[in-house]
Amino acid sequence: MLFRSYKTLYLVRHAKSSWKDSSLDDRDRPLNKRGRRAAPDMGQRLAAQGHHPELIISSPANRARSTAKKIAEEIGYDPSLIRLDEALYFSGVFSMCELVESLGERYASVMLFGHNPAMTSLLNALSDASVANMPTCAIAIIQFEIETWSDLRSETGTLVGYDYPKGPGNFTSLV
């Protein structure tokens, strides 16, 4: 019998943010009313379907951190354990892959919070999906048959779940 090891990567685009205060730096923009509703709702959907990542890493931008915190609270992940990483703030697919690859074997499931267009590009680069645009607060769940995250780019992952605030309400595959 062959033992297969799987790694699960959750990609989350931050919830809808506010452009109300034009004096704010891009990093400081907060979630708007719709975003403050969507993030906990998406977290509740994850929790209801048994999704509990072992590690959450977020872009340091306020809107991404706020989304991560709201989802973490709904899935029972201690928000104080959320890691912040510059690689998730408009650094591109290569930097985001390097971040995940640096995690080694320790975590079987990791959730990343970031921004478009990089999140959509990362989803398409790492999986069998072809998504034109991840809407705000969309969540993609990609599974890899790898032993360690350092092998991330050696295998194409399988998109096993995808949902967004106006979506079906459950994490189903697009393929």
Sequence and secondary structure as in RCSB ss.txt:
>XXXX:A:sequence
MLFRSYKTLYLVRHAKSSWKDSSLDDRDRPLNKRGRRAAPDMGQRLAAQGHHPELIISSPANRARSTAKKIAEEI
GYDPSLIRLDEALYFSGVFSMCELVESLGERYASVMLFGHNPAMTSLLNALSDASVANMPTCAIAIIQFEIETWS
DLRSETGTLVGYDYPKGPGNFTSLV
>XXXX:A:secstr
      EEEEEEE   B  S TTS GGG  B HHHHHHHHHHHHHHHHTT   SEEEE SSHHHHHHHHHHHHHH
T  GGG EE GGGSS  HHHHHHHHHTTTTS SEEEEEE TTHHHHHHHHHBS   S   TT EEEEEE  SSGG
GGGGS BEEEEEE TTS SS B   
